[in-house]
Amino acid sequence: MSPIPPQRLLDAQQWRYATKVFDAAKRIPATVWSALEQSLILTPTSYGLQPYRFFLVQDAAKRAALLPKSWGQKQVVDCSHYVVFTARTEMKDSDVDRLIQRISAVRGVASGKLESYRGMMLQDVVNGPRGKNAHEWAARQTYIALGNFMTSCAVLGVDACPMEGLEPTAYDEILGLVGSGYATVVACAAGYRADGDKYASLPKVRYETDQILIKV
């Protein structure tokens, strides 16, 4: 791997903003989108359980249906790619077993050698305190993915807008998630800013570093 220069990362972070107006005619190239998809897949999660699914809403009719359930925010229909982040509503033994099987297959490790790891996960996220609030715990994992996705967008010169202004229950109904074991948490629009988006040129409002980053 060849690290990017630090200034390039900072430039990307300064360039990005929560895009309010997308150019509906501009599409993210397939090669760029493929990399962004992988940024979602490669997101780290607690235990590696990946307790989420990402729904890429491509159907125009579904996007139109989601619009009024998104406080009328036009990014939903105008952006190039619209991703809905969903999280597990509960964690089961089968979720843990699925990961154990995947680890065994990818790393060539016998499942039996992973039994202690399996037991630890079951004790924590299925039968333990996290298991009692599984959706809340899983939802936090989706925000790791969201942050990873947005940073990746910025580095690749793609605009994005995280969207919590939506009705999760309505999203679940429109996307067919009811009874699936997953529920909507947040969404993100991605594409390219329109020339007339006034927010693009506004300076960022952030507190001074020493007010946010505390060294102890």
Order of alpha helices (4+ residues) and beta strands (2+ residues): alpha-alpha-beta-alpha-alpha-beta-alpha-alpha-alpha-alpha-beta-alpha-beta-alpha
